[in-house]
Amino acid sequence: MKSTNGESPSLGYEFAGDSVKEGKSKPPVIYSDGLFGGRDVIRIVLLVTTMTLSCLLFYKSANNPLNMVLSPWKTDCYASKLINETSLEMEQKKEPVSELERVLMNAAMEDNTVIITALNQAWAEPNSTFDVFRESFKAGIETERLLKHVIAVCLDIKAYDQCRKVHPHCFLINATDSDQLSGPNRFMTPGYLKLIWRRMDLLRQVIGLGYNFIFTDADIMWLRDPFPRLYPDGDFQMACDRFFGDPNDSDNWVNGGFTYVKSNHRSIEFYKFWYKSRLDYPEMHDQDVFNQIKHEALVSEIGIQMRFFDTVYFGGFCQTSRDINLVCTMHANCCIGLEKKLHDLNLVLDDWRNYLSLSEPVKNTTWSVPMKCT
């Protein structure tokens, strides 16, 4: 069949300029300078082979000293892999920027939680409060393993020297007035108030560095692991001298001697405000200042979630735990005088050891304390 212009119809494609005409076909001609030229095929094969060998060489040399020589020619994918691995290694080997951070890193649990107590010379001396405190961890249930996470914050050099003899994690506050802070410091004396606010400033720094903490006075006996009794939704959790039944009620009679704080923006802002408020109430300690500010509008704006512990679990001499089967800690609160505290804390340990020695479950709890502290 012929086309209207007298030529045979084309099949619609040509090979190197020749068309298929009049029903006759010719074998296609592939020129060497075309898309699929022979020399080009060879070039492509050589190029692919070269690139493959280069990538293999760079990959195999990852741990080879020649990497330093070859680095200018490394591929982007390998260079990216090397950068990522180096960044991870640097992050894992992060060095502390201060002595405080070094101590925190060494003592922290996996979730960046530490346990902190405060000592001066009088409390750190042999057979004094710190020894009894540490003994309670050893006598308690599931508490001895927590002792390695305790940081003893020392307010004078003598306390620090003694601490280092018996405990792995000691931190010395650089105090120009350490002589004033080293004595027994009876409740509400100028030395006592300085000690309290020095401690508060340190705790503010700890959460600012990203660490959660339990602060515990050294006159608290740790009889059971308290962590299962913490509230999962509380940023700031505090023990009480008197507990009235509602853990959300900030009108419980609080006691800052046992406090758990999560490090987050709410707790950091709250501690800044709390510490600054000492200037408005210069003759008050931290608990009384807390009671002054806890209902202020700024605290609500910060949005910090507060919880307060039942004295059944976190008891003290003000309100002893009603059930020795549940008690986690016992605090020598409502007690003035170091000798009286030591006497009654040793009675707590005696009662505890007697409890552990019993073969029958105990239903009714009778504590020997407070005795000297009454």
Secondary structure as GFF3:
##gff-version 3
##sequence-region A 1 374
A	DSSP	alpha_helix	38	60	.	.	.	ID=ss1
A	DSSP	alpha_helix	67	70	.	.	.	ID=ss2
A	DSSP	three_ten_helix	71	73	.	.	.	ID=ss3
A	DSSP	alpha_helix	76	92	.	.	.	ID=ss4
A	DSSP	alpha_helix	99	107	.	.	.	ID=ss5
A	DSSP	beta_strand	113	119	.	.	.	ID=ss6
A	DSSP	alpha_helix	121	124	.	.	.	ID=ss7
A	DSSP	alpha_helix	129	139	.	.	.	ID=ss8
A	DSSP	three_ten_helix	144	149	.	.	.	ID=ss9
A	DSSP	beta_strand	150	154	.	.	.	ID=ss10
A	DSSP	alpha_helix	157	166	.	.	.	ID=ss11
A	DSSP	beta_strand	170	172	.	.	.	ID=ss12
A	DSSP	alpha_helix	178	181	.	.	.	ID=ss13
A	DSSP	alpha_helix	190	208	.	.	.	ID=ss14
A	DSSP	beta_strand	212	216	.	.	.	ID=ss15
A	DSSP	beta_strand	220	222	.	.	.	ID=ss16
A	DSSP	three_ten_helix	227	229	.	.	.	ID=ss17
A	DSSP	beta_strand	236	242	.	.	.	ID=ss18
A	DSSP	beta_strand	253	261	.	.	.	ID=ss19
A	DSSP	alpha_helix	265	276	.	.	.	ID=ss20
A	DSSP	three_ten_helix	277	279	.	.	.	ID=ss21
A	DSSP	alpha_helix	286	293	.	.	.	ID=ss22
A	DSSP	alpha_helix	297	302	.	.	.	ID=ss23
A	DSSP	beta_strand	306	308	.	.	.	ID=ss24
A	DSSP	beta_strand	314	316	.	.	.	ID=ss25
A	DSSP	beta_strand	329	331	.	.	.	ID=ss26
A	DSSP	alpha_helix	338	357	.	.	.	ID=ss27
###
